[in-house]
Amino acid sequence: MPALTDLPRPFFVLAPMDDVTDTVFRRIVGQCAAPDLYFTEFVNVDGLQSAGRDRLLKRIQFTPAEQPLIAQIWGKNPENFYKTAKELVAMGFAGIDLNMGCPDKTVVKNGCCSALINNRELALEIIKATQDGAAGKVPVSVKTRLGFNQNDYTWHELLLRQDLAMLTVHGRTRREMSDVPARWEDIAQVRELRDRIAPQTLLVGNGDVENRAHGMQLAQQYTLDGIMIGRGIFKDPFAFAEQSPWPTLTRQERIDLYAKHVTLFAHTWTHAERRIVTLNKFCKIYINNFDGAKELREQLMNAQSSDELLSLLALNR
Ligand SMILES: Cc1cc2nc3c(=O)[nH]c(=O)nc-3n(C[C@H](O)[C@H](O)[C@H](O)COP(=O)(O)O)c2cc1C
């Protein structure tokens, strides 16, 4: 498994996306055009260290094809970060990332994720506990935003003093949610701080990147080590390719790719741990851009089981 420092420059990362980037979709993306680095969906350490543990462990399951894979965690209690970090090292993750950017109302109300921008004492305790748990065996990183209500570079300065292996900056504040374009010139301000304070910390930019070519241009323009792509993958499952074949894929090829996804889903979530409706957001990706796609999507989105989905797909190839 390559260390983060061995990754190409710039390197390309598949963003963590809740209910999207599970082991199934990571494998599909990997087969289409692999990123250099994967993240799990965020998983709660306080839940992992409680009775709900088994359900959450399933959420971060992976296969060797998805390496290097970073486990992204969030929560409240530093001791649970410590215990979880130790376990993640033993499970074979390539790194541990701390979510300090999620803007969700409930999460913030609970003092987690982006709320840590305003609770720096706890943020530091969490970083220290995770680094102690990882014990230098895997890198510890942070993913965050430009600030809470406005850009606040004192936050990044503090983070950069914590000897992090990597810092990912999503170019919006918490207040902005996803409502404004990402500000790459502001991400570049953090990169300047990084150059001064922590040249060993890799800096990754994130926000509105459509594909590899777009990311390459931003990495060069703003001198970044890595580029993280999230929703770009909804428009093109080959977003990490140098030259994507997606626009020219036939109806049959698109249907076959979705059938592959549904089959992997059925083999992975054998006890309905993930509801069939979670597939609907993927349906929009694949069943698109051919005559009759809209009508077929309507049928597929009403399917009640993976078997029903697969028969409909086979009938319509
Ligand atoms: C459906 C969805 C789920 C997300 N879940 C997570 C998550 O679990 N952890 C995280 O750090 N960010 C999460 N994000 C934020 C993305 O990782 C990324 O920062 C954001 O979408 C901006 O990048 P993009 O414009 O390339 O999508 C999520 C975003 C979406 C759209």
The ligand as an SDF file (V2000), in Angstrom:
LIG
                    3D

 31 33  0  0  0  0  0  0  0  0999 V2000
  -24.4880   13.1240   -0.7160 C   0  0  0  0  0  0  0  0  0  0  0  0
  -23.2720   13.7230   -0.0840 C   0  0  0  0  0  0  0  0  0  0  0  0
  -22.7570   13.1480    1.0690 C   0  0  0  0  0  0  0  0  0  0  0  0
  -21.6010   13.6770    1.6760 C   0  0  0  0  0  0  0  0  0  0  0  0
  -21.0610   13.0370    2.7500 N   0  0  0  0  0  0  0  0  0  0  0  0
  -19.8620   13.4720    3.2610 C   0  0  0  0  0  0  0  0  0  0  0  0
  -19.1830   12.7410    4.2880 C   0  0  0  0  0  0  0  0  0  0  0  0
  -19.6140   11.6710    4.7410 O   0  0  0  0  0  0  0  0  0  0  0  0
  -17.9990   13.2580    4.7350 N   0  0  0  0  0  0  0  0  0  0  0  0
  -17.4570   14.4240    4.2380 C   0  0  0  0  0  0  0  0  0  0  0  0
  -16.3780   14.8450    4.6660 O   0  0  0  0  0  0  0  0  0  0  0  0
  -18.0880   15.1200    3.2750 N   0  0  0  0  0  0  0  0  0  0  0  0
  -19.2420   14.6620    2.7620 C   0  0  0  0  0  0  0  0  0  0  0  0
  -19.8280   15.3350    1.7260 N   0  0  0  0  0  0  0  0  0  0  0  0
  -19.1280   16.5090    1.1380 C   0  0  0  0  0  0  0  0  0  0  0  0
  -18.2150   16.0670   -0.0210 C   0  0  0  0  0  0  0  0  0  0  0  0
  -17.1940   15.1980    0.4290 O   0  0  0  0  0  0  0  0  0  0  0  0
  -17.5720   17.2810   -0.7000 C   0  0  0  0  0  0  0  0  0  0  0  0
  -16.8130   17.9810    0.2580 O   0  0  0  0  0  0  0  0  0  0  0  0
  -18.6120   18.2390   -1.2830 C   0  0  0  0  0  0  0  0  0  0  0  0
  -19.6070   17.5270   -1.9920 O   0  0  0  0  0  0  0  0  0  0  0  0
  -17.9650   19.2580   -2.2450 C   0  0  0  0  0  0  0  0  0  0  0  0
  -17.2390   18.5980   -3.2620 O   0  0  0  0  0  0  0  0  0  0  0  0
  -17.8610   18.3780   -4.7490 P   0  0  0  0  0  0  0  0  0  0  0  0
  -18.2920   19.7210   -5.2530 O   0  0  0  0  0  0  0  0  0  0  0  0
  -16.7390   17.7730   -5.5310 O   0  0  0  0  0  0  0  0  0  0  0  0
  -19.0310   17.4650   -4.5840 O   0  0  0  0  0  0  0  0  0  0  0  0
  -20.9880   14.8360    1.1260 C   0  0  0  0  0  0  0  0  0  0  0  0
  -21.5280   15.4240   -0.0180 C   0  0  0  0  0  0  0  0  0  0  0  0
  -22.6440   14.8820   -0.6320 C   0  0  0  0  0  0  0  0  0  0  0  0
  -23.1820   15.5310   -1.8810 C   0  0  0  0  0  0  0  0  0  0  0  0
  1  2  1  0
  2  3  1  0
  2 30  2  0
  3  4  2  0
  4  5  1  0
  4 28  1  0
  5  6  2  0
  6  7  1  0
  6 13  1  0
  7  8  2  0
  7  9  1  0
  9 10  1  0
 10 11  2  0
 10 12  1  0
 12 13  2  0
 13 14  1  0
 14 15  1  0
 14 28  1  0
 15 16  1  0
 16 17  1  0
 16 18  1  0
 18 19  1  0
 18 20  1  0
 20 21  1  0
 20 22  1  0
 22 23  1  0
 23 24  1  0
 24 25  2  0
 24 26  1  0
 24 27  1  0
 28 29  2  0
 29 30  1  0
 30 31  1  0
M  END
$$$$
